């Protein structure tokens, strides 16, 4: 009998951070990647990165027998190498870099940006769209506004690394920088190594 799991076994599973979900779905449609199935972990795990490695391990084990190949669309994401330890055990690859900012900007370009100004707080499309939930409420700045100056005392500017060309998101990013009391700069990166890495996985899959 041919079941769903057998059909899926001819596919590539991408296990992604929820913060990348919109972008991966867009790239799927743009590139017509019918080979990809996408499953996401909650983006708010970024506020508790120690939980990410085990969540990934569980998700991999749940799906290992149902897919021909698995790729993890996470960077290190503040786990101090723990994601890599899990993936080495499972023989699975992930996105390059330490975080999604370097994924979008590419590692070389991000290193150059970071050297230009050390006190930079980075935003992506996802963080701009969900700034209130992830940053203001997530860090309890709505209830304790005095925490803002403690959390961001060492920052001097916001750098918005945009994936889409969207003037409304740029305006929202400026408002976010004003809320944080920081300077603002916008740089359009597109999808960077997210697109490149998924393209490479598709080529291997074929």
N, C-alpha and C positions, 0 to 999 in steps of 0.2 A: 504494500500500500504506500502511495506517495503522500506524505504529510507535509505540513508547513516546515518542519525542521529539515526535511530532506531537500526541499527547494531552497531553504536558506543556506544549506551547506555549500551551495554553489556561489555564495556571496561573500563579500568582505564586510565584516562588522567593524564599525568605528565606534569606540567607546569614548565619549567626549565630555568635557566640562560643559555644563549648561550655558556658560557664558559664550560658547562658540557655536551653539546650536543653530541660531539664525544664519550665521555666516556659512556653516557647512551645508545647510539646506539650500541656501542661495547658490553655492558653488555646485551642488549636485544638479540643480536645474540648469544652471548656465552651461555646464560641461556635459550634461546628459549622462551622469554617472549612475546608471541603473544597477550597477553591481554592488552599490553601497547600501547597507542597513545602518541606521544610526540609533544609538542608545546613549542617554546622557545621565550624568550625575548632577546633583543639585549644585548650582553655581555658588550658593551661599556657603558651601564647604570651604571656600577660600578664606572665610573668617575662622575656620578650624582646620587648617591644612593637615594636622596630624591624623585626621580621620580619612583622608583621601586614599592613602595606599591600601588600607584594608578594604575600603569600598570598591576600589578597582579590582583587587584580588577576588572579591566575592563575585563581581560582575563577570570577570573573565571565566571563573569556574562555572558559573551558570550557563555560559554560552559556548564554552570551548568545543563541545561536541556537535554544535549546531552550525558552525561556520567553517568555511575552508581556511579563512585567515582572519586575524584580529589586529587592529591597529588602535593605539591609544592617542587620542587628541588632547593630551595634557602636556604642558611643559613640566618643569620640576615643581612649580607652584608653591614654593615655600616649604617643601617637605624635607629639605636637607638630604636629598639623594634617596629617600625611602621609596619613591615611585620607581626609580631605576632598579633598586634591589628586587622589588616585586617583579618587574618586567624582565629582568635578567633570569630570574627563576622560571618565568613563564615563556621565555624566548619570544618576546613581543617587543616591537619598536614603538616609539612615541615621537611626538613633535620635538624638534631641537630647541635648546635654550632653557633659560631659567623661569620664564614667565611669558604670558601671552603678548606682552609689549615687544619683546625681542622676536617672538614668532611673527607678529605683523610687520615689524620694521625690518626684519632679518637681523641676525646676530651681529654682523659686522657694522651695519648702520646704527643699530641700537647702542653698541659700545661707543661709537663716535658721539652720539647724542648725549649719552650719560656722562662722558668726559667733558662735554661743553659746559654743563651746569649740574653739579652734584645734587643740589637741592630741588629735584624735579619730581613732582607727583604726576603720574601718568593716568590718562583716561583712554578708554576705547569706546566704540559705539555702544556696546552693551552697558558699560559703566555709566555713560552719559544718560542712556535711556532709563536706567534703574538707579540713578544716583540717590534718590530719596530713600528707596528701600534698602539698598546695599550699604550706602555710606552714612546717610543722616540717621536713619532708624537703626541700621545694623551696628553702628558705633555709639548709639544712644545719644547722638548730638541733639536730637529733638528735645530730650528730657534734661540733658546736661550740656548746654551750649558752651560752658566754660572749658569742656574737654577739647574743644576744637583747637585752641591755642596750644594745648599740651601735645596733642597728637601731631600737629602740623608745624610745630615750632621750628623745625630744621628744614622746612621746605620754603622755597622762594618763588616757584612758579608751577603752574599746571601746563602740561604738554598733552594736548589732545591728539592722539594718533587715530585718525579716522579711517574706516574701511569703506564707507559709502560717501559719495559726494552729496551731502545733505545740509543745506543752510540752516534748517531748524535745529539739527543736532549741534551744529557749531554754536548757535545762539544759546542752547541749553548748556553747552560746555563752558561758555563764558559766564553764565549765571552761576554754575558750580564753582568756578574759580573765584568769583566774587564772594560767594558764601564762605569759601575757605580763606579768604583774605590774601590770595596769591595772584601773581602775575599770570598772564595767559599767552599761550602760543598754540597754533594749530598746524599740524603736518599731516597731509594725506598720504597714507602708506598703502592703501588697498589691502589685499589679503596675504601678501608676503609669503612666508614659509608655510602658512596653513594651506594655501593653494598648491605650492610646490611639493609639499610632503604628501598630500593626498594624490596629486598627479603621479608621483613616484610609486605609491602603493597600488594605484590602478594599473600601472604598467607592469608591476611585478605580478599582480593578480592575473593579468591576461596571459 
